[in-house]
Amino acid sequence: MKNGQLITITDMVKDYPIGKGYFRALEDINLTIGEGEFAGLVGPSGSGKTTLLNIIGSLDVPSKGDANVLGHSIGQLNARQSAQLRNHHLGFIFQTYNLLPVYNVFENVELPLLLLKMEKNKRYELVNQALDWVGLQDKRKSRPAQLSGGECQRVSIARAMVKQPKIVLADEPTANLDAENSHNILQTMETLNRDLKTTFIFATHDEKVIQYLHRKISLFDGKVAKDEQVKK
């Protein structure tokens, strides 16, 4: 990594086989994303933003070119190495929350720390800190079915942030929320970005999200059509 750059993508292509041919989801992607950015991959459905987010998150690999994340070339990692990168350094926020219904709020947020085999007292400290960040200490014993949509998404933010990752990847995080909850969620993430210097990368076409971005990377037909800093 150089000069605070966490992600460097060079001449990257992503193809998916279809019959005897292929579908090109991404073409000639060149990007760098640094520490503390609050950036969005913006574009209509089918523009390639989720595919790009998945490659950054080591959930997929390039067909050509290179995606280097935190000093690791994604295409060169095996399954175990990819899992280690995700477990230690990346946080994920999904539009469907992906909370485990049989676990309460505390247990859902604690899960990433269990995967790291962290000792109990440290887990307790970090989970409580994350619940403080999202204002959910009073819901720590509640299960997901007892929460509103906005509260569920705040739990997912706490779960993504509990290990204090270098990068958080958020795929349409406000898609299932009303305007008020969307703004509350985005303000929480913006505060965490500012205070902890965590890099946030969104995949979105939601105008509510776009107005919060500090950098907007517009994708169209699998290519970067525009990359601009947003004045605040």
MOLIN-V159332 format. One record per residue. N is the residue number from 0. SS is DSSP state (H for helix, E for strand, C for the rest). PHI is phi in degrees with one decimal (999 if undefined). PSI is psi in whole degrees, 0 to 359 (none if undefined). Layout:
n = <N:N>
ss = <SS:SS>
phi = <PHI:PHI>
psi = <PSI:PSI>
This chain:
n = <0:1:2:3:4:5:6:7:8:9:10:11:12:13:14:15:16:17:18:19:20:21:22:23:24:25:26:27:28:29:30:31:32:33:34:35:36:37:38:39:40:41:42:43:44:45:46:47:48:49:50:51:52:53:54:55:56:57:58:59:60:61:62:63:64:65:66:67:68:69:70:71:72:73:74:75:76:77:78:79:80:81:82:83:84:85:86:87:88:89:90:91:92:93:94:95:96:97:98:99:100:101:102:103:104:105:106:107:108:109:110:111:112:113:114:115:116:117:118:119:120:121:122:123:124:125:126:127:128:129:130:131:132:133:134:135:136:137:138:139:140:141:142:143:144:145:146:147:148:149:150:151:152:153:154:155:156:157:158:159:160:161:162:163:164:165:166:167:168:169:170:171:172:173:174:175:176:177:178:179:180:181:182:183:184:185:186:187:188:189:190:191:192:193:194:195:196:197:198:199:200:201:202:203:204:205:206:207:208:209:210:211:212:213:214:215:216:217:218:219:220:221:222:223:224:225:226:227:228:229:230:231>
ss = <C:C:C:C:E:E:E:E:E:E:E:E:E:E:E:E:E:E:C:C:E:E:E:E:E:E:E:E:E:E:E:E:E:E:C:C:C:E:E:E:E:E:C:C:C:C:C:C:H:H:H:H:H:H:H:H:C:C:C:C:C:C:C:E:E:E:E:E:E:C:C:E:E:H:H:H:C:C:H:H:H:H:H:H:H:H:H:H:H:E:E:E:E:E:C:C:C:C:C:C:C:C:C:E:H:H:H:H:H:H:H:H:H:H:H:C:C:C:C:H:H:H:H:H:H:H:H:H:H:H:H:H:H:H:C:C:H:H:H:C:C:C:E:H:H:H:C:C:H:H:H:H:H:H:H:H:H:H:H:H:H:C:C:C:C:C:E:E:E:E:E:C:C:C:C:C:C:C:H:H:H:H:H:H:H:H:H:H:H:H:H:H:H:H:H:H:C:C:E:E:E:E:E:E:C:C:H:H:H:H:C:C:C:C:E:E:E:E:E:E:C:C:E:E:E:E:E:E:E:C:C:C>
phi = <999:-125.8:51.7:74.7:-80.8:-92.2:-132.5:-131.3:-113.8:-128.3:47.2:-87.6:-129.2:-130.9:-114.5:-120.1:-67.6:-135.5:58.5:-92.6:-119.1:-154.0:-109.8:-91.2:-83.6:-137.4:-140.3:50.9:-86.0:-129.6:-149.1:-128.8:-131.6:-104.9:-63.6:78.4:-76.6:-127.1:-116.0:-130.7:-90.8:-115.9:166.5:-69.8:-56.2:87.6:-81.1:105.7:-67.1:-70.0:-59.2:-64.7:-61.5:-66.0:-69.1:-58.5:-84.4:59.1:-90.9:-147.8:-129.7:-67.7:-84.4:-145.2:76.4:-139.1:-122.7:-104.9:-122.3:54.6:84.7:-113.9:-81.1:-56.9:-67.8:-98.6:-83.3:-85.3:-60.3:-66.7:-66.3:-62.2:-63.5:-64.3:-60.3:-63.7:-63.6:-92.0:-127.3:-121.0:-117.7:-126.1:-125.9:-112.6:-69.6:-98.2:71.6:57.0:-85.1:-86.3:-65.3:-84.2:-102.7:-81.0:-58.6:-57.1:-67.7:-64.3:-71.4:-71.1:-51.7:-60.0:-75.6:-64.9:-65.4:-87.1:56.5:-80.7:-69.3:-59.8:-62.6:-67.8:-58.6:-59.2:-62.2:-70.8:-65.2:-63.6:-62.6:-64.5:-67.7:-63.0:-56.5:-101.7:67.9:-125.8:-58.8:-73.9:-110.7:-60.1:-99.5:-79.9:-96.9:-52.6:-65.4:-93.1:-108.6:-77.0:-59.7:-63.8:-67.0:-60.1:-70.1:-66.3:-62.6:-66.6:-66.3:-60.2:-63.7:-68.0:-94.7:-59.5:-91.7:51.7:-71.9:-69.9:-134.8:-116.4:-109.5:-123.9:-100.3:46.0:-69.7:-109.8:-60.0:-105.3:-117.4:-76.8:-61.7:-63.2:-65.8:-59.6:-65.2:-62.8:-63.3:-67.6:-65.2:-62.3:-67.0:-64.4:-65.5:-63.9:-60.2:-69.7:-79.7:-106.3:62.5:-72.5:-80.6:-108.6:-128.4:-104.2:-112.8:-160.4:-126.8:-85.0:-62.0:-63.8:-73.5:-57.6:-69.6:-92.9:-66.2:-95.3:-143.5:-117.9:-107.1:-89.3:-109.1:-147.1:51.8:80.2:-122.1:-77.7:-85.8:-160.8:-137.2:-138.5:-79.2:-106.6:-72.6:-115.7>
psi = <138:138:41:10:123:331:129:117:127:119:45:139:143:119:145:131:136:111:235:359:211:159:126:107:327:143:126:54:125:116:149:140:130:179:135:11:155:82:155:137:110:137:168:169:136:3:346:4:319:323:315:318:319:324:317:324:9:27:349:170:153:154:325:163:196:140:109:119:117:39:5:128:111:320:344:355:142:178:320:317:321:317:321:319:313:313:323:327:350:142:147:136:124:157:336:12:311:40:150:116:336:351:148:180:312:314:323:318:328:336:313:331:329:323:334:0:41:146:156:314:321:319:314:315:313:322:316:323:315:322:326:318:320:5:42:24:325:352:11:333:1:152:160:324:342:2:156:170:317:321:320:319:327:324:318:328:315:318:320:328:347:327:7:63:162:324:135:129:125:114:106:57:345:10:329:18:151:176:316:313:324:313:321:317:314:323:322:314:322:321:316:321:315:316:325:353:24:136:125:133:122:148:119:155:15:122:332:322:316:324:345:345:145:342:131:116:105:127:142:124:41:7:155:110:330:143:111:143:142:123:135:none>
